[in-house]
Amino acid sequence: MLVASRVLLAVAGILLILDAVLLATGTPNPLLGWPLPCPLTLAALGLGLILYVFRGNAFVKGEPGQPFSFSIILGGRRHSSGGV
């Protein structure tokens, strides 16, 4: 699942750059005349993020009393606040 999320995020990134170029030049979306940003781009981005959160290392189980810590925000190290 982690590989699928990386692929979807890479595809979404490329499509977002293409959408930005199309928006800047005023060119309509060549894909079925859909609006910009393309719903396909947003779907790939959303699904990639959801798969990453569920399968990636976005949440790390913490000590008792702390259900999880945000390891990405904290740079991959555990943080104890010293409180409850």
Secondary structure, DSSP 8 states (H G I E B T S, - for coil): -HHHHHHHHHHHHHHHHHHHHHHHHT---TTTT--SS-HHHHHHHHHHHHHHHHHSSSEE--STT---EETTTTTTS----S--
